[in-house]
Amino acid sequence: MIDFTLRQYKKLIVALQKKGYKFITFEQYCDLASSPNSLIASSPYIILRHDVDLKAANSLEVARIENELGIKASYYFRVVSESNQPEIIRAIAGLEHEVGYHYEDMSIAQGNVDLAYEHFQKQLRYFRAYYPVRTICMHGAPTSKWDSKDLWKKYDYRDDNIIGEPYFDIDFSQVFYLTDTGRCWDGYKVSVRDKIPNYQDDWIQKGWVYHSTNDIIEAAEQGILPSCIMITTHPQRWTDKRVEWVKEIFTQTIKNVVKRLLIKFK
């Protein structure tokens, strides 16, 4: 089975819908989290998040599939040109998906925390021209020596009317995390920052380890998938175009080798 195609993505979403999972944006999660009678307290749910690192056009294809299936997701855009494409941001917001800022300001400012915060505020104003941004999410930037989350050791994003950042504001003791980092679903092995180390060992002991998209679909169909999940994808990986698909798997294989070296010598 060929994985990481749009056909396979649609198959995943449909399988989860059939098992009764409700899809919510991260913004909705933050709004609902404090309500004891909310959806997230009574139903199996999935916080659906997409990090638009590259190939923004792929994200629009994913957004259209979700719109056809009647669900909404959160799309986090970087400031780099491969991600920050105004017509695509508008189109995704027009499909009623959430738009957020995929920040990497500490890397851009080369560790200068004050310049990083100034840059963060400027870019936040920019993205709010497309959507009333209320949530943000860090970009892992594995080759950078700066962790963008360190910006919040001095500043507080809530001062900018931000209600949530996934790595700070999701209770991962209750929410299982699945991400396609590394172009697989068990990419925590090669991930520098996009992982939840405090809970990963517990999830492994419970058998919540999935390598392929089919592994997740089968677990859902068998009723053994956790009931509360955040799923993060990088839409540049998902395509039905054969040449693009081959290029992506080749590129990601090289990236994974580099990531393993970074982790080994960190």
C-alpha positions as CSV (number, residue, x, y, z in Angstrom):
1,M,0.0,0.0,0.0
2,I,1.4,3.4,-1.1
3,D,1.2,5.8,1.9
4,F,1.1,9.6,2.2
5,T,-1.2,10.1,-0.8
6,L,-4.3,12.3,-0.7
7,R,-6.4,9.2,-1.3
8,Q,-4.9,7.6,1.8
9,Y,-5.4,10.8,3.8
10,K,-9.1,10.8,2.9
11,K,-9.4,7.2,3.7
12,L,-7.9,7.9,7.2
13,I,-10.4,10.8,7.9
14,V,-13.4,8.8,6.7
15,A,-12.4,5.8,8.9
16,L,-12.1,8.0,11.9
17,Q,-15.5,9.6,11.2
18,K,-17.1,6.2,10.9
19,K,-15.8,5.3,14.4
20,G,-17.5,8.4,15.9
21,Y,-14.5,10.8,16.3
22,K,-15.4,14.5,16.2
23,F,-12.9,16.8,14.6
24,I,-12.1,20.1,16.2
25,T,-9.5,22.8,15.6
26,F,-7.0,23.7,18.2
27,E,-8.8,27.0,18.7
28,Q,-12.0,25.1,19.5
29,Y,-10.1,22.8,21.9
30,C,-8.8,25.8,23.8
31,D,-12.3,27.4,24.0
32,L,-13.9,24.1,25.1
33,A,-11.2,22.8,27.5
34,S,-12.6,24.6,30.5
35,S,-16.2,23.5,30.1
36,P,-17.0,20.3,32.0
37,N,-20.0,19.6,29.7
38,S,-18.2,20.3,26.4
39,L,-17.6,18.0,23.5
40,I,-14.1,17.1,24.6
41,A,-15.4,15.8,27.9
42,S,-18.1,13.5,26.4
43,S,-17.0,12.4,22.9
44,P,-14.0,10.9,21.2
45,Y,-12.3,13.7,19.4
46,I,-9.4,14.6,17.3
47,I,-7.6,18.0,17.2
48,L,-6.6,18.2,13.6
49,R,-3.5,20.3,13.0
50,H,-1.4,21.0,9.8
51,D,2.0,22.6,9.8
52,V,2.5,24.4,6.5
53,D,6.2,24.2,6.3
54,L,6.6,24.0,2.5
55,K,4.5,23.5,-0.7
56,A,1.5,25.6,0.5
57,A,-0.5,24.4,-2.5
58,N,-0.6,20.9,-1.0
59,S,-2.2,22.3,2.1
60,L,-5.1,23.8,0.0
61,E,-5.7,20.3,-1.5
62,V,-5.9,18.8,2.0
63,A,-8.2,21.7,3.1
64,R,-10.6,21.0,0.3
65,I,-10.8,17.3,1.1
66,E,-11.6,18.2,4.7
67,N,-14.2,20.7,3.6
68,E,-15.9,18.1,1.4
69,L,-16.0,15.8,4.5
70,G,-17.5,18.5,6.6
71,I,-14.6,19.0,9.1
72,K,-12.4,21.9,10.1
73,A,-8.7,21.9,10.9
74,S,-6.0,24.3,12.1
75,Y,-3.4,25.4,9.5
76,Y,-0.1,27.0,10.8
77,F,1.8,29.1,8.3
78,R,5.5,30.1,8.4
79,V,6.7,33.4,7.2
80,V,9.0,31.9,4.5
81,S,7.8,32.2,0.9
82,E,7.3,28.4,0.5
83,S,4.6,28.6,3.2
84,N,3.4,32.2,3.2
85,Q,1.4,32.5,0.0
86,P,-1.4,35.0,0.5
87,E,-3.9,33.5,-2.1
88,I,-3.6,30.1,-0.4
89,I,-4.0,31.5,3.1
90,R,-7.1,33.3,2.0
91,A,-8.5,30.2,0.3
92,I,-8.0,28.0,3.4
93,A,-9.5,30.6,5.7
94,G,-12.4,30.9,3.2
95,L,-13.1,27.2,3.7
96,E,-13.6,28.1,7.4
97,H,-10.4,26.4,8.6
98,E,-8.4,28.0,11.4
99,V,-5.3,29.9,10.4
100,G,-2.4,30.3,12.9
101,Y,1.2,31.5,13.0
102,H,3.9,28.8,12.8
103,Y,6.5,30.8,14.5
104,E,10.3,30.4,14.4
105,D,11.3,33.8,15.6
106,M,14.2,32.8,17.9
107,S,15.9,31.2,14.8
108,I,15.2,34.2,12.6
109,A,16.6,36.5,15.3
110,Q,19.5,34.2,16.0
111,G,18.7,33.8,19.6
112,N,18.1,37.5,20.4
113,V,14.9,37.2,22.5
114,D,13.9,40.9,22.3
115,L,14.3,41.0,18.5
116,A,12.5,37.7,18.3
117,Y,9.5,39.0,20.2
118,E,9.4,42.1,18.1
119,H,9.4,39.9,14.9
120,F,6.7,37.7,16.4
121,Q,4.4,40.6,17.0
122,K,4.9,41.9,13.5
123,Q,4.1,38.6,11.9
124,L,1.1,38.0,14.1
125,R,-0.3,41.3,12.9
126,Y,0.3,40.2,9.4
127,F,-1.5,36.8,9.7
128,R,-4.4,38.5,11.5
129,A,-5.1,40.3,8.2
130,Y,-6.3,36.9,6.9
131,Y,-7.8,35.4,10.1
132,P,-8.4,36.5,13.7
133,V,-5.4,34.4,14.9
134,R,-5.9,33.2,18.4
135,T,-3.5,30.2,18.5
136,I,0.2,29.7,17.5
137,C,2.5,26.7,17.1
138,M,6.3,26.6,17.1
139,H,8.2,25.4,14.0
140,G,10.7,22.8,15.1
141,A,13.5,23.9,12.8
142,P,15.7,20.9,13.6
143,T,18.9,22.3,12.1
144,S,18.6,25.5,14.2
145,K,20.3,25.6,17.6
146,W,17.5,27.9,18.9
147,D,14.2,26.5,20.2
148,S,11.5,29.0,19.4
149,K,9.5,28.0,22.5
150,D,12.3,29.6,24.6
151,L,10.8,33.0,23.6
152,W,8.1,32.4,26.3
153,K,10.7,32.1,29.0
154,K,10.7,36.0,29.0
155,Y,7.5,36.9,27.2
156,D,3.9,35.7,27.5
157,Y,1.9,35.1,24.3
158,R,-1.3,35.6,26.2
159,D,-0.4,39.3,26.3
160,D,-1.0,39.3,22.5
161,N,-4.5,37.7,22.9
162,I,-3.2,34.2,22.0
163,I,-5.2,31.6,23.9
164,G,-3.1,28.5,23.1
165,E,0.2,27.0,22.0
166,P,-0.1,23.2,21.6
167,Y,3.1,22.3,23.4
168,F,2.1,24.3,26.4
169,D,-1.7,24.2,26.4
170,I,-2.7,20.6,25.7
171,D,-3.0,18.1,28.5
172,F,-1.0,15.3,27.0
173,S,-1.8,13.1,30.0
174,Q,-5.3,13.0,28.4
175,V,-4.5,13.6,24.7
176,F,-2.5,11.2,22.6
177,Y,-0.2,12.8,20.0
178,L,0.3,11.5,16.5
179,T,2.5,13.4,13.9
180,D,3.8,12.4,10.5
181,T,7.2,14.0,11.3
182,G,9.8,11.9,9.5
183,R,7.2,10.8,7.0
184,C,5.9,8.1,9.3
185,W,3.7,8.0,12.4
186,D,6.4,6.9,14.8
187,G,8.8,9.6,13.8
188,Y,9.5,10.6,17.4
189,K,12.6,8.4,16.9
190,V,14.1,11.0,14.5
191,S,12.3,14.1,15.7
192,V,14.4,16.9,17.3
193,R,11.5,18.9,18.8
194,D,8.2,17.7,17.4
195,K,7.5,15.1,20.1
196,I,6.2,14.8,23.7
197,P,9.0,13.0,25.6
198,N,7.2,13.1,29.0
199,Y,4.5,10.7,27.8
200,Q,6.0,8.9,24.8
201,D,7.3,5.9,27.0
202,D,3.8,5.5,28.5
203,W,2.2,5.5,25.0
204,I,4.7,2.9,23.8
205,Q,4.0,0.6,26.8
206,K,0.2,0.9,26.0
207,G,1.0,-0.2,22.4
208,W,0.0,3.1,20.9
209,V,2.7,2.9,18.2
210,Y,1.7,3.2,14.6
211,H,4.1,3.3,11.6
212,S,1.8,3.7,8.6
213,T,-1.5,5.4,8.0
214,N,-3.0,1.9,7.5
215,D,-1.8,1.0,11.1
216,I,-3.9,3.9,12.4
217,I,-6.9,3.0,10.3
218,E,-6.8,-0.6,11.5
219,A,-6.5,0.4,15.1
220,A,-9.5,2.7,14.7
221,E,-11.6,0.0,13.0
222,Q,-10.7,-2.4,15.9
223,G,-11.7,0.1,18.5
224,I,-8.2,0.2,20.1
225,L,-7.2,3.7,19.1
226,P,-7.1,6.3,22.0
227,S,-10.3,8.4,22.3
228,C,-8.6,11.8,22.5
229,I,-5.9,12.6,19.9
230,M,-4.1,15.5,18.3
231,I,-3.1,14.6,14.8
232,T,-0.5,16.8,13.1
233,T,0.4,16.5,9.4
234,H,2.8,18.3,7.1
235,P,0.8,18.5,3.9
236,Q,3.9,18.8,1.7
237,R,4.2,15.0,2.3
238,W,0.8,14.2,1.0
239,T,0.3,14.0,-2.8
240,D,-1.2,11.9,-5.5
241,K,1.4,13.1,-8.0
242,R,3.9,10.3,-8.6
243,V,7.0,12.4,-9.3
244,E,6.4,14.7,-6.3
245,W,5.7,11.7,-4.1
246,V,9.0,10.1,-5.1
247,K,10.9,13.3,-4.5
248,E,9.4,13.7,-1.1
249,I,10.3,10.2,0.1
250,F,13.8,10.6,-1.2
251,T,14.3,14.0,0.5
252,Q,12.7,12.8,3.8
253,T,15.0,9.8,3.9
254,I,18.0,12.2,3.8
255,K,16.4,14.5,6.4
256,N,15.9,11.6,8.8
257,V,19.6,10.6,8.6
258,V,20.5,14.2,9.4
259,K,18.1,14.3,12.3
260,R,19.5,11.1,13.8
261,L,22.9,12.6,13.7
262,L,21.7,15.8,15.3
263,I,20.0,13.8,18.1
264,K,23.1,11.6,18.6
265,F,25.5,14.5,18.9
266,K,23.2,16.9,20.7
